[in-house]
Amino acid sequence: MIRLKNDILTLLIMLVILSSCNQKQNIIIKGSLENGKKEMIWLERLDISSTTAVDSQFINNKNKFQFKIKAEYPDIYMIRNRQGKFISLLASPGEKINITGDYSAILKNYNINGSKESRKIKTLVNKLEETRSRLKDIERNIEKISTLSEEQALEYINLREEIIREQRDFSIRFIIQNLNSLSSIFALYQTYSPGNFVLGEALDLQYMKIVADSLSKYYPDVPLVTSFVNDARTTERRYYNLIGLSDAFRNADTKMPDLVIPSLKGDPIKLSSLKGKIVLLYFWSSLSEESRLQNPQLLNIYKKYHSKGFEIYAVSLDNKKDLWEKAVWMDEINWINVCELTYPNSRASVLYNISKLPTTYLLNKNGEILERDLYGKELEKWLDNLL
C-alpha cells in the first residue's frame, strides 16, 4: 500500500514537472522614460517581414511603464513611441527587462538591463546610428559646395565608401562572433534606408546560409528561426534565378570552378577532393613579397587548425619550378602546394578573377565561398566558428 502511494506521488510529481515545462513563461518589460508622462507607448513583435501589435498603454505620472507577455519562445520586440521611433529587444521567456531613456528621443542614450541578447541588439543599433550620422554629415558638407570639383567629388565618394565598408566589416564580425545567437538575424536585416541593406551584396548570401544552418541546429522549434530559414532559402533561390544558374549546376558536387593542378611531385590534385573540409584557397607566388610575408603567419594558423579539419590549397602563380620549389622549401609550408607553371597564362587565376597577390577564398565543407581575403585574426575568428 505504501509502495502504491509512493508510485502515485512520483507520478503526480512527474506530471507537474511535464506540465510546467509546457507552460508559457512571462517576459516582463518595464522601464522609465523621461518626458513620457501620460504619453502612449506601443509594444510590437517583429517578424522577418512584418510587425504584430502586442500591447499598448499610457505611461504613468512617474514616467514608468510595464508590459507582461506570455511567451514560449524568444522573439524580437519593439517599444515604439508616438513619433514612430523604437527600441528593439530580443527577449526570452523568464526575462525581466528594465529600460531607461527619454521618450522624445527614445533611440538616444537608452539603457537595457536584464537581457544579454537585447544588449547585443543595442550594440548593432548604436553602430548603425553612428554610421547613418556620419553619412549625413558628409552629405551635408558636400551640399554646401556650390561647384564641386573632380577632386572634391572623388574625396566624397572615397569617404562614403570607407564609412560603408567600416559598417559592413563591423556587421560581418558581429555575425561571425555570434553565429549561435538570434541577434545575428537582426544584423542580417539591418538597413541604411528601406531596401538598402547593410549586407546587400550578392556574396552576403553566404552569411544568411551560415546563420540559417547554425540557428536551425540550435533553435529548431523557434518560430523566428523557422521564418528566417524559410526567407534565407527563398532569397537563395531568387538569387540563383536572377543570375541564371540552373538547378543542375546548383546541385553539382562542386559549387565553384574546380581546379586540377599538379603538385611538386607532379601528381594532379583536385580542389573538389577536399570536400568535407574547411578550405582556404590561397593564390600566391614565390616572387610576391607580400605572399612570402604572409606565409609564416598562415603556417601558424594551419598548424593550429589542420587537425580540426582545415586545409590549404595553395596555387602558386609561377612559371619556373625551381623558384616555386625553393620558396616552398624555404618557407617550410607543408599544406597542399600546386602550380600550373604557365603564369601569366594561368587558367586558375582567370577562373577565380585574381588581380592581386596574395588572394584567398575561404570555402565551406561543400566548396562554397564564404569570404575573400581573410588573414590573421579575422581568419581565425571564422575558423573558430566553423570547426
Phi, psi and omega in degrees: 000315180297319180297321180296317179298320180295320179296318179295319179297317179298317180297317180297319179297317180297320179296320178297317180297313180297321180295318181292330179294329183271351182282146176286147178254163178278141163249122179253122177241111180228167180178183178226122181240113178301150181062022182252004183307121178064014176274152178277143176225141185243145173246125181230150176260132183258122173257185183299320186234007184203166174239150180234129178293133180250313183194167175206159180195164172270137175290139186283181185295343179260016179068022184250155178213163175203131173244143175234124184239136170273121185218145177257335184227160174293150181207164175264127180239160177230132170261114188245141177262182185294333181278358178089001176278150186212158172256130180263139181229147170244094190256142179243152178307134179095349182281146172241103188260133178241130183239136172231145181175203181236125183301317185284342176226063194295336181274346186262127172058034174272155180235148179231132173230151176095004180208102181300318181292325178294328177291328174295318177300319179299321177300316178295315182296315181299317180296317181293321177297321177297317180295315178301319180296318179295320179295319179295322180298314182288330176292320178296320180295321182287330179290337180286343183272118184290315179239114186270124176280165180297322179294318179293320178297317180294321178298318178297313181299315181295319180293318179298316179296323179295318179296316180294321179295320178298318178295317180298314180298320178300313182296319180294315178300318180300313182298313182297324180279350183228042183298333181263011181251140178294343178295339178295332176295315179302317181299322182293335186254010178290143182228149171287322178206166183309122178085351181255087187284145174299315176253079186245007179280158182302321182294338182291347174304329180298324180292323176299317181295318181297313181294318179300316180295319182291311185290326179293338177281318185271332183228060186296336185256359183281121183304322179300318179292317178301315179296318179295314181300318178298319179293321178298317179294321179295317179298320179297314180296319180297321179294313181295323176295323182296318182270004171078027177276138181277162177300324182298318180291319182295330182263008180292161181297324182249120184282328179248165180307130181281151177238137174229101190230141182291145175274185178300328179277354180093001180278127178291131180239126180275135172298321182293343179290348181266008178304136184105351176242158170277123189239135170258111175276113193242114177261126184210185176204149178295338182266358180268113182298319180296323178296316182294327176289331181283333187302314180298319179294318180293326178296321177297320179293320180299315180296326183287324190246352185301317182292346180268356179115021180255135179226152175243127175251099188263118180258112180272127178266072178240167174231006177232118187296323183296322178292316179298312182297320180294320179295319178297318180292315183293321182275355176055042182266116187250021172279189181285115180248125180225158180201136178279336183060032182238005184301136013272007180264056184268123177296319183298319182292329177288315181299324184254015171053053182275118181242352179208159177233140356282161172225137178232150169234128175266123183250141176279185186292346176261006179082016180266142180289128176262317183198161181242145174057055172262134179218161172055227185298324180296318177297318180297323177299317178298313183294323178300327182272337184266337186247000000 
